[in-house]
Amino acid sequence: MRLCELKQKEIINTCTCRCLGCPIDVEFDCKTGQITALVVPGPGRLCSFFGRESEYVIPWKCICQIGDDIILVQIQEEKCFRKEHLT
């Protein structure tokens, strides 16, 4: 599967039945070449006009299933939520 195909799938948290959005990036281990996490944009500010300050980093081990249209994950959202520090 290619990254462009992953980016078209919605991520659903099975713990809350909430849609988190579509992945925008992946994190991977440079030594092994394996994907370690999916990165999903967090909630935007002012209807996303000024970009995003946060994101969800979902560990690969938390992915339950990858289907044709969705990716099912089982996460505690507050533990996967990462705020960007703007300077």
Stockholm file with secondary structure:
# STOCKHOLM 1.0

chainA/1-87         MRLCELKQKEIINTCTCRCLGCPIDVEFDCKTGQITALVVPGPGRLCSFFGRESEYVIPWKCICQIGDDIILVQIQEEKCFRKEHLT
#=GR chainA/1-87 SS CCHHHHTTSEEEETTTTEEEECCCEEEECTTTCCEEEEEEECCCSTTTTTCCSEEEEEEGGGEEEECSSEEEECCCHHHHEEECCCC
#=GC SS_cons        CCHHHHTTSEEEETTTTEEEECCCEEEECTTTCCEEEEEEECCCSTTTTTCCSEEEEEEGGGEEEECSSEEEECCCHHHHEEECCCC
//
